[in-house]
Amino acid sequence: MSESSALTRYAYVGPPAIRDRERGEPGAVITGGDDLERWFSAHPEAAGEGATYVVDLQGRLRLAARRSEHIDCAEGQAVLAAGEIRLGRAVDRRVVVREVSNQSTGYCPDPDCWPAVAAALNAAGLAAPAGFTRAFVFRRCPACAQTNLVKDEWFVCAACDAELPRAWNFAESAAQTMS
């Protein structure tokens, strides 16, 4: 990432009961090929069911088992990105990214967090795809506060039929842009 690019800090916006409980196992910090190989060898299920990931505020990839909460993977901290990732092995036995998304209902990151993900994957020794293999658009309803997953560009609340904003609007006071 260039120093001129702005990154959004995503605070946890999921259920308070998950936020307030004792933290689970944190995600493993993956800073290079050795970390990646060690983690993937210990979690071969990540090839089939995938894994939970976050990009922490230092731009590092953190990986945890698929059924982990993103807030635990992030040690309770804000993140630059969060989602799910499925890894595999190439013919030459390198670990590769098969799928990566921004699917996290705890942080609800916008698809524009991709540059942080790509940089963290590259720093971890993984070739980043051109973008998310699945990108999710989350919006909070201004009328009823329901979290919505926007599908087919339909920006209407599934709970109350109110119009949803086109721009990301979770925890506006908690989300901060980093330069």
Solvent accessible surface area in square Angstrom, and as a share of the most:
residue,aa,sasa,rsa
1,M,102,0.46
2,S,71,0.46
3,E,167,0.75
4,S,106,0.68
5,S,39,0.25
6,A,65,0.50
7,L,27,0.13
8,T,39,0.23
9,R,70,0.26
10,Y,2,0.01
11,A,22,0.17
12,Y,33,0.13
13,V,20,0.11
14,G,13,0.13
15,P,68,0.43
16,P,79,0.50
17,A,81,0.63
18,I,41,0.21
19,R,109,0.40
20,D,100,0.52
21,R,90,0.33
22,E,160,0.72
23,R,79,0.29
24,G,33,0.32
25,E,142,0.64
26,P,62,0.39
27,G,5,0.05
28,A,40,0.31
29,V,45,0.26
30,I,3,0.02
31,T,82,0.48
32,G,20,0.19
33,G,46,0.44
34,D,111,0.57
35,D,35,0.18
36,L,7,0.03
37,E,71,0.32
38,R,152,0.55
39,W,16,0.06
40,F,11,0.05
41,S,68,0.44
42,A,71,0.55
43,H,48,0.22
44,P,89,0.56
45,E,69,0.31
46,A,1,0.01
47,A,38,0.30
48,G,62,0.60
49,E,70,0.32
50,G,4,0.04
51,A,0,0.00
52,T,2,0.01
53,Y,0,0.00
54,V,0,0.00
55,V,0,0.00
56,D,10,0.05
57,L,42,0.21
58,Q,127,0.56
59,G,16,0.15
60,R,84,0.31
61,L,1,0.01
62,R,23,0.08
63,L,1,0.01
64,A,8,0.06
65,A,43,0.33
66,R,77,0.28
67,R,186,0.68
68,S,35,0.22
69,E,66,0.30
70,H,21,0.09
71,I,4,0.02
72,D,8,0.04
73,C,0,0.00
74,A,4,0.03
75,E,83,0.37
76,G,32,0.31
77,Q,111,0.49
78,A,15,0.12
79,V,0,0.00
80,L,5,0.03
81,A,0,0.00
82,A,0,0.00
83,G,0,0.00
84,E,37,0.17
85,I,3,0.01
86,R,69,0.25
87,L,0,0.00
88,G,5,0.05
89,R,58,0.21
90,A,22,0.17
91,V,156,0.90
92,D,89,0.46
93,R,158,0.58
94,R,134,0.49
95,V,12,0.07
96,V,24,0.14
97,V,23,0.13
98,R,107,0.39
99,E,85,0.38
100,V,1,0.01
101,S,10,0.07
102,N,0,0.00
103,Q,70,0.31
104,S,1,0.01
105,T,89,0.52
106,G,10,0.10
107,Y,0,0.00
108,C,1,0.00
109,P,0,0.00
110,D,19,0.10
111,P,36,0.22
112,D,96,0.50
113,C,5,0.03
114,W,38,0.13
115,P,64,0.40
116,A,0,0.00
117,V,0,0.00
118,A,19,0.15
119,A,24,0.18
120,A,1,0.00
121,L,1,0.00
122,N,87,0.45
123,A,70,0.54
124,A,0,0.00
125,G,53,0.51
126,L,3,0.02
127,A,77,0.60
128,A,29,0.23
129,P,42,0.26
130,A,113,0.87
131,G,24,0.23
132,F,30,0.13
133,T,71,0.41
134,R,171,0.62
135,A,59,0.46
136,F,35,0.15
137,V,38,0.22
138,F,6,0.02
139,R,11,0.04
140,R,66,0.24
141,C,2,0.01
142,P,97,0.61
143,A,74,0.57
144,C,58,0.35
145,A,64,0.50
146,Q,86,0.38
147,T,50,0.29
148,N,8,0.04
149,L,75,0.37
150,V,17,0.10
151,K,132,0.56
152,D,143,0.74
153,E,125,0.56
154,W,171,0.60
155,F,19,0.08
156,V,39,0.22
157,C,1,0.00
158,A,98,0.76
159,A,67,0.52
160,C,57,0.34
161,D,113,0.58
162,A,25,0.20
163,E,139,0.62
164,L,4,0.02
165,P,41,0.26
166,R,155,0.57
167,A,71,0.55
168,W,41,0.14
169,N,23,0.12
170,F,0,0.00
171,A,30,0.23
172,E,122,0.55
173,S,114,0.73
174,A,41,0.31
175,A,21,0.16
176,Q,94,0.42
177,T,94,0.55
178,M,65,0.29
179,S,126,0.81
